[in-house]
Every structure is written in structure tokens, then in C-alpha cells.
Amino acid sequence: MTIEAPPIRIYTKPLCSYCWRAKLLLKRRRVPYEEISVGHDARLRSWLVEVSGQRTVPQVFVGERSLGGYSELKELDRSGELDRLLGR
């Protein structure tokens, strides 16, 4: 029996360098993710601020858990915690 990794969602805006870096980190680690742009959707952007407590992008979620932005994702990867969260 294999355990399926929780889905990764990354909320982004166009032309965001930190969004690009977060996606690159996930791609290099071969972590599949769903990208959701909040750049032109005020309602989705408001929801994101409400659930994450942050006004910046990217915002990365593993399942329903908010991990934070690029800096937090990078630190989780560096410490090995990202692999644990992904069930690797």
C-alpha cells in the first residue's frame, strides 16, 4: 500500500520573482503542484489573506496546511521537513 502525498497548491501573481523561485524549487525537487493565480481575482485574493494571514505571494499549501511563502518553503526544504510533510 502506498501513501499518496497531499496535494500542493501554490498561489501566485504574474511577474512575481518569489513565485518563480518557489515553483522552481518544487520542480527541482520533482514535487507536483497546482498553481493558482490570484493576480486578477480580488475575491480569491481576499480569501487567501483570510486563510493564510499573509498579504504576500507566493503562498504554499500542503493539503489544507499553509506553509507560508518562498522563504518558509526554502527553509523547510533545507531542513528536510518538506520531505516529511510530503510523506517522502
KOLDO-94684 format. One record per atom (N, C-alpha, C): chain; residue number from 1; atom name; x, y, z. Coordinates in nm, 3 decimals. Each point is the difference from the previous one (the first is absolute). Layout:
N
- chaine / num / atome / u / v / w
- A / NUM / CA / X / Y / Z;
...
% end
This chain:
88
- chaine / num / atome / u / v / w
- A / 1 / N / 0.085 / -0.118 / 0.000;
- A / 1 / CA / -0.085 / 0.118 / 0.000;
- A / 1 / C / 0.090 / 0.125 / 0.000;
- A / 2 / N / -0.024 / 0.089 / -0.094;
- A / 2 / CA / 0.077 / 0.125 / -0.005;
- A / 2 / C / -0.085 / 0.112 / 0.057;
- A / 3 / N / 0.068 / 0.092 / 0.067;
- A / 3 / CA / -0.069 / 0.115 / 0.056;
- A / 3 / C / 0.013 / 0.114 / -0.099;
- A / 4 / N / -0.112 / 0.054 / -0.039;
- A / 4 / CA / -0.001 / 0.109 / -0.097;
- A / 4 / C / 0.036 / 0.131 / 0.071;
- A / 5 / N / 0.092 / 0.075 / -0.061;
- A / 5 / CA / 0.041 / 0.128 / 0.056;
- A / 5 / C / -0.117 / 0.098 / -0.006;
- A / 6 / N / -0.011 / 0.087 / 0.098;
- A / 6 / CA / -0.106 / 0.101 / -0.005;
- A / 6 / C / 0.025 / 0.095 / -0.116;
- A / 7 / N / -0.107 / 0.055 / -0.058;
- A / 7 / CA / 0.017 / 0.090 / -0.114;
- A / 7 / C / 0.069 / 0.130 / 0.043;
- A / 8 / N / 0.082 / 0.052 / -0.089;
- A / 8 / CA / 0.069 / 0.127 / 0.022;
- A / 8 / C / -0.067 / 0.105 / -0.088;
- A / 9 / N / -0.037 / 0.110 / 0.061;
- A / 9 / CA / -0.056 / 0.113 / -0.075;
- A / 9 / C / 0.088 / 0.121 / 0.028;
- A / 10 / N / 0.030 / 0.075 / -0.106;
- A / 10 / CA / 0.080 / 0.120 / 0.016;
- A / 10 / C / -0.077 / 0.116 / -0.064;
- A / 11 / N / -0.031 / 0.098 / 0.083;
- A / 11 / CA / -0.074 / 0.118 / -0.045;
- A / 11 / C / 0.101 / 0.105 / -0.042;
- A / 12 / N / -0.016 / 0.052 / -0.121;
- A / 12 / CA / 0.100 / 0.088 / -0.060;
- A / 12 / C / -0.066 / 0.122 / -0.064;
- A / 13 / N / 0.088 / 0.092 / -0.043;
- A / 13 / CA / -0.039 / 0.112 / -0.084;
- A / 13 / C / 0.098 / 0.006 / -0.117;
- A / 14 / N / -0.044 / 0.051 / -0.113;
- A / 14 / CA / 0.091 / 0.013 / -0.114;
- A / 14 / C / 0.118 / 0.093 / 0.035;
- A / 15 / N / 0.114 / -0.027 / -0.058;
- A / 15 / CA / 0.120 / 0.081 / 0.014;
- A / 15 / C / 0.054 / 0.007 / 0.143;
- A / 16 / N / -0.027 / -0.100 / 0.080;
- A / 16 / CA / 0.047 / -0.007 / 0.139;
- A / 16 / C / 0.125 / -0.086 / 0.004;
- A / 17 / N / 0.114 / 0.061 / 0.035;
- A / 17 / CA / 0.125 / -0.076 / 0.000;
- A / 17 / C / 0.003 / -0.107 / 0.110;
- A / 18 / N / -0.060 / 0.027 / 0.114;
- A / 18 / CA / -0.003 / -0.101 / 0.106;
- A / 18 / C / -0.091 / -0.117 / -0.037;
- A / 19 / N / -0.105 / 0.029 / -0.076;
- A / 19 / CA / -0.088 / -0.108 / -0.049;
- A / 19 / C / 0.079 / -0.090 / -0.094;
- A / 20 / N / 0.078 / 0.061 / -0.088;
- A / 20 / CA / 0.082 / -0.074 / -0.095;
- A / 20 / C / 0.100 / -0.088 / 0.076;
- A / 21 / N / 0.062 / 0.056 / 0.103;
- A / 21 / CA / 0.098 / -0.077 / 0.078;
- A / 21 / C / -0.064 / -0.118 / 0.073;
- A / 22 / N / -0.118 / 0.022 / 0.055;
- A / 22 / CA / -0.069 / -0.109 / 0.070;
- A / 22 / C / -0.036 / -0.112 / -0.097;
- A / 23 / N / -0.050 / 0.035 / -0.117;
- A / 23 / CA / -0.035 / -0.101 / -0.100;
- A / 23 / C / 0.125 / -0.075 / -0.046;
- A / 24 / N / 0.110 / 0.071 / -0.018;
- A / 24 / CA / 0.125 / -0.063 / -0.041;
- A / 24 / C / 0.050 / -0.098 / 0.106;
- A / 25 / N / -0.009 / 0.038 / 0.127;
- A / 25 / CA / 0.041 / -0.089 / 0.108;
- A / 25 / C / -0.082 / -0.129 / -0.004;
- A / 26 / N / -0.132 / 0.013 / -0.016;
- A / 26 / CA / -0.086 / -0.118 / -0.006;
- A / 26 / C / 0.030 / -0.085 / -0.122;
- A / 27 / N / 0.024 / 0.063 / -0.114;
- A / 27 / CA / 0.033 / -0.075 / -0.123;
- A / 27 / C / 0.131 / -0.075 / 0.017;
- A / 28 / N / 0.101 / 0.065 / 0.056;
- A / 28 / CA / 0.130 / -0.066 / 0.021;
- A / 28 / C / -0.012 / -0.119 / 0.094;
- A / 29 / N / -0.091 / 0.007 / 0.095;
- A / 29 / CA / -0.021 / -0.110 / 0.095;
- A / 29 / C / -0.100 / -0.102 / -0.055;
- A / 30 / N / -0.048 / 0.024 / -0.122;
- A / 30 / CA / -0.097 / -0.088 / -0.066;
- A / 30 / C / -0.128 / -0.015 / 0.082;
- A / 31 / N / -0.046 / 0.113 / 0.051;
- A / 31 / CA / -0.124 / 0.004 / 0.078;
- A / 31 / C / -0.109 / 0.057 / -0.090;
- A / 32 / N / -0.100 / -0.080 / -0.033;
- A / 32 / CA / -0.110 / 0.052 / -0.082;
- A / 32 / C / -0.082 / 0.101 / 0.081;
- A / 33 / N / -0.047 / 0.103 / -0.068;
- A / 33 / CA / -0.079 / 0.102 / 0.069;
- A / 33 / C / -0.104 / 0.058 / -0.096;
- A / 34 / N / -0.098 / 0.063 / 0.059;
- A / 34 / CA / -0.101 / 0.073 / -0.074;
- A / 34 / C / 0.026 / 0.148 / 0.023;
- A / 35 / N / 0.014 / 0.076 / -0.108;
- A / 35 / CA / 0.019 / 0.144 / 0.012;
- A / 35 / C / -0.134 / 0.069 / -0.016;
- A / 36 / N / -0.028 / 0.092 / 0.091;
- A / 36 / CA / -0.125 / 0.076 / -0.005;
- A / 36 / C / 0.036 / 0.148 / 0.004;
- A / 37 / N / -0.033 / 0.070 / -0.107;
- A / 37 / CA / 0.032 / 0.143 / -0.009;
- A / 37 / C / -0.108 / 0.082 / 0.070;
- A / 38 / N / 0.044 / 0.090 / 0.088;
- A / 38 / CA / -0.093 / 0.089 / 0.070;
- A / 38 / C / 0.014 / 0.143 / -0.051;
- A / 39 / N / 0.077 / 0.017 / -0.106;
- A / 39 / CA / 0.031 / 0.134 / -0.050;
- A / 39 / C / -0.119 / 0.081 / -0.044;
- A / 40 / N / -0.101 / -0.063 / -0.055;
- A / 40 / CA / -0.114 / 0.073 / -0.054;
- A / 40 / C / -0.132 / -0.043 / 0.063;
- A / 41 / N / 0.007 / -0.053 / 0.121;
- A / 41 / CA / -0.120 / -0.050 / 0.066;
- A / 41 / C / -0.003 / 0.052 / 0.144;
- A / 42 / N / -0.065 / 0.113 / 0.020;
- A / 42 / CA / -0.003 / 0.065 / 0.132;
- A / 42 / C / -0.064 / -0.089 / 0.106;
- A / 43 / N / -0.102 / -0.074 / -0.037;
- A / 43 / CA / -0.068 / -0.087 / 0.097;
- A / 43 / C / 0.092 / -0.113 / 0.046;
- A / 44 / N / 0.071 / -0.061 / -0.094;
- A / 44 / CA / 0.094 / -0.106 / 0.035;
- A / 44 / C / 0.115 / 0.056 / 0.082;
- A / 45 / N / 0.046 / 0.117 / -0.034;
- A / 45 / CA / 0.109 / 0.065 / 0.074;
- A / 45 / C / -0.043 / 0.027 / 0.145;
- A / 46 / N / -0.123 / 0.048 / 0.019;
- A / 46 / CA / -0.052 / 0.023 / 0.135;
- A / 46 / C / -0.008 / -0.129 / 0.079;
- A / 47 / N / -0.046 / -0.106 / -0.065;
- A / 47 / CA / -0.007 / -0.130 / 0.066;
- A / 47 / C / 0.139 / -0.045 / 0.042;
- A / 48 / N / 0.099 / 0.016 / -0.087;
- A / 48 / CA / 0.136 / -0.041 / 0.030;
- A / 48 / C / 0.056 / 0.073 / 0.121;
- A / 49 / N / -0.025 / 0.130 / 0.009;
- A / 49 / CA / 0.045 / 0.079 / 0.115;
- A / 49 / C / -0.067 / -0.052 / 0.127;
- A / 50 / N / -0.128 / -0.032 / -0.011;
- A / 50 / CA / -0.075 / -0.049 / 0.116;
- A / 50 / C / 0.053 / -0.133 / 0.051;
- A / 51 / N / 0.029 / -0.094 / -0.090;
- A / 51 / CA / 0.041 / -0.134 / 0.044;
- A / 51 / C / 0.149 / -0.009 / 0.032;
- A / 52 / N / 0.082 / 0.081 / -0.064;
- A / 52 / CA / 0.145 / -0.008 / 0.024;
- A / 52 / C / 0.049 / 0.105 / 0.099;
- A / 53 / N / -0.076 / 0.108 / 0.016;
- A / 53 / CA / 0.044 / 0.109 / 0.086;
- A / 53 / C / 0.108 / 0.086 / -0.065;
- A / 54 / N / 0.026 / -0.023 / -0.127;
- A / 54 / CA / 0.106 / 0.071 / -0.072;
- A / 54 / C / -0.056 / 0.074 / -0.122;
- A / 55 / N / 0.058 / 0.113 / -0.031;
- A / 55 / CA / -0.040 / 0.077 / -0.118;
- A / 55 / C / 0.094 / -0.021 / -0.118;
- A / 56 / N / 0.107 / -0.074 / 0.021;
- A / 56 / CA / 0.101 / -0.018 / -0.105;
- A / 56 / C / -0.019 / -0.133 / -0.072;
- A / 57 / N / 0.057 / -0.008 / -0.117;
- A / 57 / CA / 0.006 / -0.125 / -0.076;
- A / 57 / C / 0.145 / -0.029 / -0.029;
- A / 58 / N / 0.033 / -0.124 / -0.019;
- A / 58 / CA / -0.090 / -0.115 / -0.006;
- A / 58 / C / -0.045 / -0.041 / 0.140;
- A / 59 / N / -0.108 / -0.075 / 0.002;
- A / 59 / CA / -0.043 / -0.069 / 0.120;
- A / 59 / C / -0.012 / -0.147 / -0.038;
- A / 60 / N / 0.067 / -0.085 / 0.075;
- A / 60 / CA / 0.008 / -0.142 / -0.031;
- A / 60 / C / -0.080 / -0.078 / 0.104;
- A / 61 / N / -0.080 / -0.092 / -0.049;
- A / 61 / CA / -0.081 / -0.087 / 0.086;
- A / 61 / C / 0.033 / -0.145 / -0.029;
- A / 62 / N / 0.010 / -0.080 / 0.105;
- A / 62 / CA / 0.007 / -0.146 / -0.011;
- A / 62 / C / -0.131 / -0.048 / 0.058;
- A / 63 / N / -0.083 / -0.056 / -0.086;
- A / 63 / CA / -0.136 / -0.033 / 0.044;
- A / 63 / C / -0.067 / 0.130 / 0.041;
- A / 64 / N / -0.053 / 0.005 / 0.119;
- A / 64 / CA / -0.065 / 0.122 / 0.050;
- A / 64 / C / 0.093 / 0.084 / 0.087;
- A / 65 / N / 0.122 / -0.046 / 0.019;
- A / 65 / CA / 0.096 / 0.070 / 0.088;
- A / 65 / C / 0.079 / 0.106 / -0.077;
- A / 66 / N / -0.004 / 0.122 / 0.050;
- A / 66 / CA / 0.077 / 0.109 / -0.058;
- A / 66 / C / 0.144 / -0.010 / 0.048;
- A / 67 / N / 0.093 / -0.004 / -0.095;
- A / 67 / CA / 0.142 / -0.005 / 0.034;
- A / 67 / C / 0.062 / 0.138 / 0.004;
- A / 68 / N / -0.061 / 0.096 / -0.065;
- A / 68 / CA / 0.056 / 0.134 / -0.010;
- A / 68 / C / 0.047 / 0.027 / -0.142;
- A / 69 / N / 0.098 / 0.088 / -0.012;
- A / 69 / CA / 0.049 / 0.040 / -0.131;
- A / 69 / C / 0.130 / -0.069 / -0.038;
- A / 70 / N / 0.072 / 0.063 / -0.091;
- A / 70 / CA / 0.123 / -0.060 / -0.052;
- A / 70 / C / 0.103 / -0.023 / 0.110;
- A / 71 / N / 0.021 / 0.098 / 0.086;
- A / 71 / CA / 0.103 / -0.014 / 0.105;
- A / 71 / C / -0.029 / -0.120 / 0.090;
- A / 72 / N / -0.125 / -0.017 / 0.038;
- A / 72 / CA / -0.039 / -0.113 / 0.085;
- A / 72 / C / 0.017 / -0.132 / -0.076;
- A / 73 / N / -0.039 / -0.001 / -0.127;
- A / 73 / CA / 0.015 / -0.121 / -0.081;
- A / 73 / C / 0.147 / -0.038 / -0.013;
- A / 74 / N / 0.084 / 0.097 / -0.025;
- A / 74 / CA / 0.144 / -0.025 / -0.014;
- A / 74 / C / 0.058 / -0.057 / 0.130;
- A / 75 / N / -0.040 / 0.055 / 0.113;
- A / 75 / CA / 0.050 / -0.049 / 0.129;
- A / 75 / C / -0.051 / -0.141 / 0.028;
- A / 76 / N / -0.126 / -0.029 / -0.031;
- A / 76 / CA / -0.053 / -0.135 / 0.019;
- A / 76 / C / 0.077 / -0.100 / -0.086;
- A / 77 / N / 0.034 / 0.040 / -0.122;
- A / 77 / CA / 0.076 / -0.086 / -0.088;
- A / 77 / C / 0.141 / -0.022 / 0.057;
- A / 78 / N / 0.065 / 0.107 / 0.042;
- A / 78 / CA / 0.136 / -0.007 / 0.053;
- A / 78 / C / 0.009 / -0.091 / 0.123;
- A / 79 / N / -0.101 / 0.008 / 0.085;
- A / 79 / CA / 0.001 / -0.078 / 0.125;
- A / 79 / C / -0.045 / -0.145 / -0.018;
- A / 80 / N / -0.057 / -0.034 / -0.117;
- A / 80 / CA / -0.052 / -0.134 / -0.022;
- A / 80 / C / -0.145 / -0.015 / 0.041;
- A / 81 / N / -0.056 / 0.104 / 0.060;
- A / 81 / CA / -0.140 / -0.006 / 0.047;
- A / 81 / C / -0.098 / -0.009 / -0.118;
- A / 82 / N / 0.036 / 0.058 / -0.113;
- A / 82 / CA / -0.090 / -0.005 / -0.117;
- A / 82 / C / -0.023 / -0.146 / -0.040;
- A / 83 / N / 0.106 / -0.080 / -0.004;
- A / 83 / CA / -0.016 / -0.141 / -0.033;
- A / 83 / C / -0.093 / -0.070 / 0.098;
- A / 84 / N / 0.013 / 0.031 / 0.128;
- A / 84 / CA / -0.087 / -0.062 / 0.100;
- A / 84 / C / -0.146 / 0.039 / -0.023;
- A / 85 / N / -0.023 / 0.127 / -0.028;
- A / 85 / CA / -0.137 / 0.047 / -0.024;
- A / 85 / C / -0.062 / -0.066 / -0.124;
- A / 86 / N / 0.086 / -0.034 / -0.095;
- A / 86 / CA / -0.047 / -0.062 / -0.124;
- A / 86 / C / -0.005 / -0.151 / 0.009;
- A / 87 / N / 0.035 / -0.054 / 0.116;
- A / 87 / CA / -0.005 / -0.145 / 0.019;
- A / 87 / C / 0.109 / -0.073 / -0.074;
- A / 88 / N / 0.115 / 0.065 / -0.021;
- A / 88 / CA / 0.111 / -0.063 / -0.072;
- A / 88 / C / 0.096 / -0.066 / 0.096;
% end
